């Protein structure tokens, strides 16, 4: 039988198809079983990863730490006590999970996949519960151990700060040589405190660890201040203060060379106090103790500067004593002489000018001048003895000068009042003499020119002028003299007399000019009839006192005789007017 025939027989047989179906079912079953095994193992692997993650949480370490902390810190004991049941339950569940995972492996090897899948479900349920308990317990323990974590973070910051500080110190070691031993001792103290901190942390004594951390912070702050300020303080103590002391010494030597009084400044005592303070400060810096040193050094500099300033002021004042006293003592002398002049004038004029009311004032003035003289004598004594500060002498001179300035205006006003009274009378007498001279000159000139006519009021004006002069003379004879009446009468008399004199003088001048003009024209009178006629008319006006008309006619006659030269000829021969 051929193959083809055999194939046809098989295909046509129903058992053929049944066999194929069975084979397919076997293949499918085998594939499903294989896939179930793979899924079970994959799920078990995932569960093992979660289990391992739970196992990596250091609950045992944290629980031990928490137990130790609870012993030192009663506040945390309740939290630890509450966490212990969960912790113990976690340990039991972890043990159970380990066993269940081993069971799953065994079931898979025995090809009991259904039981293995069910066992995985139990593992996942229990693992979920454990994860919840681990999260809860870990959170509780972290809360307990939070203080340790925070302290550890803080101490790490301080350790870094200390490390950087040491670097800065080593880089600038020369600036701290003076205090090297003290600084090194402080550094050792910090390192010792770091060691103590670690011991307390290891023993879970967080309270003492916190206290130690605070001590370290204080020590580092102190070291920072030392590193920051010590070089500047040493510069001040070793350079600035000695330089200031040297400047004070130089000023003191200069003052003593000049002979300036300085005992009142107590320089030795003050300098000794500064030296004592400096020794104390230098000792503090040697021990790297800077608290208060900056203020002490600043105070030393200030006190040295003040002392030098006081010495310099004494030197300046000493150099000013002579010129200042020359001025002030000269003023005292001037005031004394002024008073002497006032007293002399007052003695002579008190009755004459009615100044009896100045008696009290003159007495007061004498007391004031006596006070000036006493102060002057006291200043001179201090200068001679050389036992007083120059600044005090200058102040005394200034005060004396101020006293003089205070009263000098009143002195001068009173003196001026007395002088004016005398001067007014003397001026009035001088003006009276001038008026007598003017009156005499006026009468003399009128007589010399023998004028036929001057003015209708001339004689009455002369009498009025004489009367006013007589009234002024009478006022000057009265004691006490009435200055106001004298002044008024003097002005009235001067105005009248000088006005009269000028008027008469003008008339005399005009008459003289006419006479000169007639004389000039008279040269041509005999040869020129017109000139003769004009001159006749001019002479007639002259005799009638009509001098202006007479001058015009004489001018015309000259112009006729000497064309274009009349003005020049008359001007050259005219008489100038008198101005008192």
Buried (B, 14 or more C-beta within 10 A) or exposed (E): EEEEEEEEEEEEEEEEEEEEEEEEEEEEEEEEEEEBBEBBBEBBEEBBEBBEEBBEBEBEEBBEBBBBBBEBBEEBBEBBEEBBEBBEBBBEBBEBBBEBBEBBBEBBEEEBBEBBBEBBEBBBEBBEBBBEBBEEBBEBBEEBBEBBEEBEEBBEEBBEBBEEBBEEBEEEEEBBEBBEEBBEEBBEBBEEBBEBBEEBBEEBBBEBBBBBBEBBBEBBEBBEEBBEBBBBBBEBBEEBBEEBBEBBBEBBEEBEEEEBBBEEBEBEEBBEEBEEBBEEBBEBBEBBBBEEBBEBBEEBBEBBEEBBEBBBBBBEBBEBBEEBBEEBBEBBEEBBEBBEEBBEBBEEBBEBBBBEEBEEBBEEBBEBBEEBBEBBEBBEEBBEEEEBBBBBBBEBBEEBBEBBEEBBEEBBEBBEBBBEBBEBBEBBBEBBEBBBEBBEBBEEBBEEEEBEBBBEEBEEBBEBBBEBBEBBBEBBEEEBBBBEEBBEBBEEBBEBBBEBBBBBBEBBBBBBBBBBBBEBBBEBBEEBEEBBBBBEBBBEBBEEBBBEBBBBBBBBBBBBBBEEEBEEBBEEBBBEEBEB
